[in-house]
Amino acid sequence: MTDARRPTHLAVLLGASAGIYAASLAGVTALQSSADRAIIDARAPLDAATVSLTGGHDALESDLDRADRAYGDAAARYDRLAPRLDGLETSLDTLAGTVTQVSGAAKALPGRVTLPKVTRTVQTKAAPVTHATTGASGG
Amino acid sequence: LTLVTGLASEAAASEVAGRFESRAMGSPLRFVVGAAAPEVLRRRSSLSKDPAADPRRWWRIVVDEFEAAEAAMSRFRDSSELTALNRNVGKGVWRAPSTRLRRALVAADRAHRVTNGTFDPRVLTDLERLGYRGAAIADAAPGSPDANPAGDAPGLPGHGRIVECHGRGLIGVDRPIDLGGIGKGLTLRWTAARLATNGAADFLLEAGGDLVTRGRSPDGGPWQLGIEDPDGGPDPLAVIAVGDSALATSSTRVHRWTVERRPVHHLLDPRTGEPAEGGLAAVTVAGPDPAWAEVWSKVLFVGGRAGITAEARSRGLAAWWVADDGALEMTAAARALTIWVAAEGG
């Protein structure tokens, strides 16, 4: 009799075991899903900051590119101007030499010059016609 | 010394081609119509029936104004308001003056303050002491404690008020007042204003060498005015050209006499009570207003030759002055108005 019921018992046992296993697996899965969501929520600000930092880096890179181009332009202009500065410096040197010569010539001039006498004849004009004349007032 | 003042009757005044002459305030009074000829004005007046454009009417305005001014402000007229006021100095009597006298006293008070006391009409006692007498004011008690509420020492310059104004038009003065110069300037100011409101746009008004000009001269150009030679020479020392202007002169040429063999004149230094001796014979100032031109000419004269250039320049005045040695000098503003200078050979 016992041997006759054994297959049934084994089947029930196997089914119960499988059910318990499935329930355990579902519980563990739920727990793991909850933990993953918490982690994702905790990481969200960090992700946003990372995105923002990336944008800042991009803008900075763009600014650096513009500054680099401006520097390049300035350098190019300086290169074009440099020969003229050289010319100006040469002119200043020439001018300094001229000033020195003039200064020497001025020092060589006499301190006093006697001018010839000039005779001037002045034709005195009569006073214009007047409508009235100021005068001593009272008080 | 001419001490007789008074306005000649209008009948005694003469008119020649838009020129009217008489005497007022002890000086010649003259009115010249400019720009439009008198006959044109008369024709215009008869056509438009506008009595305003009538030179004779303008002259009557001039005569009336000067008569009213003398009645209010003359120290030479025995019956004037000013003489009555001066007689009451020190008696604690407060008078209610006419509008003219009150305005003149207030103007003199303002000039005294603006000039830091260099202009001071309270020199009448010193003028009388030196012999430049007007109507008798022997009843006055200048210098008494009651007569000097401002606390200034008599005969010395003070920065206190010249006139104390009280309610209901009552005023008081602490010392006898001489409104001669500024009074004439104010009368010229008021007369010119009345002439303007009565249609006169181009005219010259002269009272004893003080001048007001408006518009254009009879020949259509600016008014050409001579700067008098204080030595009495027949020719002017300079000639200036002006439009709307006023000129006043402080000079020793007319009012000078001898006291105890000492030559004196009527332009007193309020700091000393004696005639100003600053090396100047005459100072003329041009400006928009004859009363202030008079004030500044006197202030510059009293200040003397040493500081006149700086003072006139700092005030922005157009001023001409003649030193005792006869030299004519002027400010830059005056030079701009000058069209002829005798010393420069014309």
Interface residues (C-beta under 8 A of the other chain):
Chain A: V122 Q123 T124 K125 A126 A127 P128 V129 T130 H131 A132 T133 T134 G135 A136 S137 G138 G139
Chain B: M25 G26 S27 R30 V32 P121 D178 L179 G180 G181 I182 G183 K184 L204 E206 A207 G208 G209 D210 L211 S217 P218 W223 Q224 L225 G226 I227 E228 P230 D235 P236 V239 L247 A248 T249 S250 S251 T252 R253 V254 H255 H266 A282 T284 E294 S297 I339 W340 A342 G345 G346
